[in-house]
Amino acid sequence: MAKVRITKVYTKTGDEGLTSLIGGTRVSKASSKVEAYGDVDELNAVLGIARTAVLDKDLSAMLKAIQNDLFIIGAELASPPGFEVPRIGEGRITELESSIDGLLEELKPLKEFILPSGSAGGAYLHFARTVSRRAERKVVKLMEEEEVGKNVLVYLNRLSDLLFVMARAENQRSGYSETFVEFGKK
């Protein structure tokens, strides 16, 4: 696929609350479609911040690949149904699951809830997990209105699980202990 060169950032075409989908269809900026791909875009930006703070090079490389995946998912969500764009395949979902399994092997099993904290990288990964869950909810809402490729929802679901495990791994690899929730304290 050819690269698209952006020559102008502002177009003034959105000044009245509309935006263009891939292919040129105009929709409200408040549409479920725009909400869904907007949250995926926000997640991508949060992962960019996380990459600046994550100390582990392997985790950083994983995040870069995920950011690319999210751009592909955003393009799918920003397209009208049936429009031909690159799509996330089941192979990437399998890779996320393998990454989760691999990281879990080095972590102690959880018996309690943990607070989203730790190193800067770990905390940003926990934050990214919550944004991923929100993006997933927005995609579910969009799916109630129109057809969305099934891999989009599955990918976001696995991604939030992976981000949780990555946060734990980053914290452990950076020498931070997990902070457990203390129920019943006043």
C-alpha positions, 0 to 999 in steps of 0.5 A, spaced: 500 500 500 502 506 498 504 511 503 499 517 504 503 524 504 499 529 508 501 536 506 496 540 510 493 539 517 487 544 517 482 543 512 476 547 515 471 542 513 470 540 520 468 547 522 461 545 523 461 538 526 462 533 521 468 529 519 470 525 513 471 517 513 476 514 509 472 514 502 469 521 503 463 520 507 461 525 511 459 524 518 458 527 525 464 528 529 459 525 535 457 519 531 459 512 534 464 511 529 468 517 530 467 515 538 470 508 537 476 510 532 477 516 537 478 512 543 483 507 539 487 513 537 487 516 544 490 509 546 495 509 541 497 516 544 497 513 551 502 507 548 506 512 545 507 516 552 508 509 555 514 507 550 517 513 553 517 511 560 518 503 559 525 501 561 524 494 558 526 494 551 522 488 549 516 491 552 517 497 548 518 493 541 511 490 543 508 496 544 511 499 537 508 493 534 501 494 538 501 502 536 502 500 528 496 495 529 492 500 532 493 505 526 490 499 522 484 498 527 483 505 526 483 505 519 478 500 519 473 503 524 474 510 520 471 506 513 464 505 511 462 498 511 465 494 505 470 499 504 477 495 502 482 497 508 488 493 511 485 489 517 487 486 523 488 478 522 487 472 527 494 471 527 496 478 531 490 476 536 494 469 537 501 473 538 498 477 543 495 471 547 502 468 546 505 474 549 500 474 555 502 467 556 510 468 556 509 474 560 505 470 565 510 465 566 515 470 569 510 473 574 507 470 580 500 468 580 495 474 583 491 472 589 489 479 590 487 485 587 493 490 585 493 498 585 495 501 578 502 503 580 509 502 580 514 505 575 512 510 570 512 505 565 508 500 569 503 506 571 502 508 564 501 501 561 495 500 567 493 507 564 493 504 557 489 498 559 483 502 562 483 506 555 483 500 551 477 497 555 474 504 554 475 503 546 473 496 547 466 499 549 465 504 544 467 498 539 461 494 542 456 500 541 458 501 534 457 494 533 450 495 535 449 500 529 453 497 524 457 491 522 465 491 524 470 486 523 470 481 529 477 481 530 477 488 532 473 487 538 477 481 540 484 484 539 482 490 543 479 485 549 486 481 548 490 487 548 487 490 555 489 483 558 496 484 555 497 491 557 495 489 564 500 483 564 505 488 561 504 493 567 506 487 572 512 485 568 515 492 567 514 493 574 517 487 576 523 488 571 524 495 574 524 492 581 517 495 583 513 491 588 506 490 587 501 494 591 495 490 594 488 493 595 487 493 602 479 492 603 476 494 610 481 499 612 479 506 615 
